[in-house]
Amino acid sequence: MNILFLCTGNSCRSQIAEGWAKHFSQGQFQIQSAGIEAHGKNPRAIAIMQEVGIDISKQESTKLTPELLAQADYLVTVCGHADEHCPVLPPGKQKEHWPLSDPAKAQGSEEEIMAVFRASRDDIKQRVQNVLQRLAQAQASQQ
């Protein structure tokens, strides 16, 4: 099964989700992320994932293509903009939406901004664990 996390720019939330999903799925699923656009990687997202021992620095900021969409069995949009601008899914594909706020828009001191990034990371972790558990259970019941 191929899981695709979709965001506006594929620089932060979807990158974090991809990192967690790869960590927790341990190869059980194919994991990818993409954006409606590609904005590059957010250094704070990389830093807060390194704090928990997950290196997302080698992940690419990728723009959604028809091929990526066709390969995906399960699509998770992680922001409203991506949900609204997501192309129509081919038949048989499943989609889930997570209305996550963008930590990259956080303001304040560096410490306050990093606290927002960490809270986002921890929220995404729980959501990823939940979706992977549900998909693994669904696969097991089909076998």
C-alpha positions in Angstrom: 0.0 0.0 0.0 1.2 3.5 -0.9 0.4 6.3 1.4 0.8 9.9 0.2 0.8 12.9 2.4 -0.2 16.1 0.6 0.4 19.7 1.7 0.6 23.1 0.0 4.3 23.3 -0.3 5.7 20.0 0.9 8.1 21.8 3.2 6.9 21.1 6.7 3.7 19.2 7.8 3.8 16.7 5.0 7.5 16.2 5.4 7.1 15.6 9.2 4.2 13.1 8.4 6.4 11.3 5.9 9.2 11.0 8.4 6.9 9.6 11.1 5.2 7.2 8.7 8.5 5.8 7.4 9.7 5.4 11.0 6.6 3.7 12.3 5.7 1.6 9.2 9.1 0.0 9.1 8.6 -0.8 5.4 5.1 -2.2 5.7 3.8 0.7 3.6 5.3 2.8 0.8 5.4 6.3 2.1 5.6 9.5 0.1 4.8 13.2 0.4 4.2 16.0 -2.1 2.8 19.5 -2.4 0.5 21.3 -4.6 3.7 23.3 -5.1 7.3 22.5 -4.0 8.7 25.1 -1.6 11.8 23.4 -0.4 12.4 21.9 3.1 11.9 23.9 6.3 15.0 23.8 8.4 13.0 24.0 11.6 11.0 20.9 10.6 14.3 19.1 10.0 15.6 20.2 13.4 12.6 19.2 15.5 12.5 15.7 13.8 16.2 15.3 14.6 15.4 16.0 18.2 13.4 12.7 18.2 16.0 10.8 16.2 14.4 11.0 12.8 16.4 12.4 9.9 14.1 14.0 7.2 16.9 16.1 5.7 17.2 13.7 2.7 13.5 13.7 1.9 12.7 15.8 -1.2 10.2 18.7 -1.5 8.2 17.3 -4.4 5.4 18.7 -6.5 2.3 16.5 -6.9 2.2 14.8 -10.3 -0.5 12.7 -11.9 1.9 9.7 -11.5 2.3 10.2 -7.7 -1.5 10.5 -7.4 -2.0 7.4 -9.5 0.5 5.4 -7.3 -1.2 6.4 -4.0 -3.7 4.0 -2.5 -4.3 6.3 0.5 -4.0 10.1 0.4 -3.8 12.3 3.5 -4.2 16.0 3.0 -2.6 17.9 5.9 -3.9 21.4 5.3 -7.0 23.0 4.0 -5.4 24.5 0.9 -4.2 21.1 -0.3 -7.6 19.6 0.5 -9.3 22.2 -1.6 -6.9 22.0 -4.5 -6.4 18.2 -4.5 -7.2 16.8 -7.9 -10.0 14.3 -8.2 -8.8 10.9 -7.0 -9.0 8.0 -9.4 -11.5 5.2 -8.4 -10.5 3.0 -5.6 -8.4 5.6 -3.8 -9.1 6.6 -0.2 -8.6 10.1 1.2 -8.4 11.5 4.7 -8.1 15.2 5.7 -6.1 16.6 8.7 -6.8 20.3 9.2 -3.4 21.1 10.6 -2.3 24.7 11.2 1.0 25.7 9.6 3.9 25.9 12.1 5.9 27.9 9.6 3.5 30.8 10.2 4.3 30.9 13.9 5.5 34.2 15.3 7.4 35.2 18.4 10.8 34.4 19.7 12.8 31.5 18.3 11.9 29.6 21.4 8.1 30.3 20.9 8.3 29.3 17.2 10.1 26.1 18.0 7.5 25.3 20.6 4.8 25.5 17.9 6.9 23.3 15.6 7.3 20.7 18.4 3.5 20.7 19.2 2.8 20.2 15.5 5.3 17.4 15.3 3.7 15.6 18.3 0.2 16.1 16.9 1.3 14.7 13.5 3.0 11.7 15.3 -0.3 10.7 17.0 -2.3 11.1 13.7 0.3 9.0 11.8 0.3 6.3 14.4 -3.5 6.2 14.2 -3.8 6.0 10.4 -1.1 3.4 10.2 -2.8 1.2 12.8 -6.1 1.5 11.0 -4.6 0.7 7.6 -2.7 -2.3 9.0 -5.8 -3.6 10.7 -7.8 -3.2 7.4 -5.0 -5.1 5.5 -5.0 -7.9 8.1 -8.8 -8.3 7.9 -8.6 -8.6 4.1 -6.0 -11.5 4.2 
